[in-house]
Amino acid sequence: MLEVYLDQVSGKQLIKETICMGGINSLCERYYLGNDLHREDGPAVTWYEDDKKASESYFLRNKLHRENGPSIIHYKDGTIGKERWYLNGRELDILEEMVIRGLKMEKLI
């Protein structure tokens, strides 16, 4: 199923695609700007299994990217499992990740 969606941050028109996998109780939502996976106000790709969020991925212009948290999050039993951090399509090493986590923590204090 395709829906037109207006990005609340940028005001750009996006396409939301919802896919149901046959025989498996899973659902995928993907947001596109043109042909690129893209969303500025949330994850561009979200997978659900058995009506629970299984994973989410943040993309800008078809590149994994998120400045204030992990770009890929895998969930297990409703809690965050594995996380991977990317900026502009490049996976961050542990030191870069710690810097971003530290900056995020400073904003909370």
PLY file of the C-alpha trace (Angstrom):
ply
format ascii 1.0
element vertex 109
property float x
property float y
property float z
element edge 108
property int vertex1
property int vertex2
end_header
0.00 0.00 0.00
1.31 3.47 -0.87
0.35 6.70 0.89
1.47 10.28 0.39
3.01 11.69 3.55
4.11 15.22 4.41
7.36 15.36 6.42
6.63 17.54 9.46
10.20 18.86 9.70
11.02 19.69 6.09
7.51 19.99 4.62
8.62 17.69 1.76
6.19 15.24 0.25
7.21 11.64 0.96
5.79 8.28 -0.06
5.00 5.81 2.70
5.07 2.19 1.55
3.64 -0.57 3.73
4.51 -4.18 2.88
2.95 -7.28 4.42
5.03 -10.43 4.10
2.95 -13.44 3.05
2.83 -16.32 5.51
4.77 -14.36 8.12
3.21 -11.97 10.60
5.52 -9.10 9.67
5.02 -5.64 8.28
7.47 -3.09 6.89
6.93 0.66 6.59
9.32 2.59 4.34
9.42 6.30 3.54
10.82 7.64 0.26
11.70 11.02 -1.15
11.78 10.32 -4.88
13.59 6.98 -5.14
15.62 7.47 -1.94
14.85 6.11 1.50
14.42 9.34 3.42
12.68 10.74 6.48
13.63 13.64 8.74
11.08 13.22 11.54
11.57 9.54 12.39
12.83 6.24 11.03
12.63 5.73 7.25
12.29 1.95 7.65
10.43 0.19 10.45
9.86 -3.57 10.68
7.14 -5.09 12.86
6.87 -8.79 13.74
3.86 -10.17 15.61
2.63 -6.58 16.02
5.82 -5.57 17.88
8.51 -3.26 16.59
11.45 -5.44 15.46
13.79 -2.80 14.02
14.02 0.74 12.76
16.53 2.45 10.49
17.09 6.16 9.94
17.97 7.37 6.44
18.53 10.75 4.81
18.82 10.78 1.02
19.34 6.98 0.91
22.20 7.03 3.45
22.01 5.70 6.99
22.19 8.83 9.12
21.17 10.03 12.55
22.78 12.79 14.61
21.04 12.24 17.95
21.02 8.47 18.35
21.67 5.14 16.65
20.78 4.83 12.95
19.80 1.16 13.24
18.00 -0.22 16.28
17.02 -3.87 16.72
14.41 -4.72 19.34
13.95 -7.98 21.22
10.90 -8.55 23.40
10.10 -4.84 23.33
13.50 -3.65 24.52
16.43 -2.26 22.58
18.92 -4.93 21.58
21.69 -4.09 19.14
22.36 -0.52 17.95
24.53 0.74 15.11
25.53 4.37 14.63
25.99 6.08 11.24
26.54 9.60 9.92
26.17 10.27 6.19
26.28 6.54 5.40
29.47 5.85 7.35
29.38 3.59 10.40
30.92 5.26 13.43
33.62 3.61 15.48
33.19 3.21 19.24
35.01 6.47 20.08
32.86 8.52 17.71
29.75 6.85 19.11
30.82 7.69 22.66
31.31 11.36 21.70
27.77 11.54 20.33
26.38 9.73 23.37
28.27 12.16 25.61
26.92 15.20 23.78
23.41 13.78 24.06
23.86 13.25 27.81
25.13 16.84 28.28
21.89 18.16 26.77
19.92 16.21 29.40
21.88 17.62 32.33
0 1
1 2
2 3
3 4
4 5
5 6
6 7
7 8
8 9
9 10
10 11
11 12
12 13
13 14
14 15
15 16
16 17
17 18
18 19
19 20
20 21
21 22
22 23
23 24
24 25
25 26
26 27
27 28
28 29
29 30
30 31
31 32
32 33
33 34
34 35
35 36
36 37
37 38
38 39
39 40
40 41
41 42
42 43
43 44
44 45
45 46
46 47
47 48
48 49
49 50
50 51
51 52
52 53
53 54
54 55
55 56
56 57
57 58
58 59
59 60
60 61
61 62
62 63
63 64
64 65
65 66
66 67
67 68
68 69
69 70
70 71
71 72
72 73
73 74
74 75
75 76
76 77
77 78
78 79
79 80
80 81
81 82
82 83
83 84
84 85
85 86
86 87
87 88
88 89
89 90
90 91
91 92
92 93
93 94
94 95
95 96
96 97
97 98
98 99
99 100
100 101
101 102
102 103
103 104
104 105
105 106
106 107
107 108
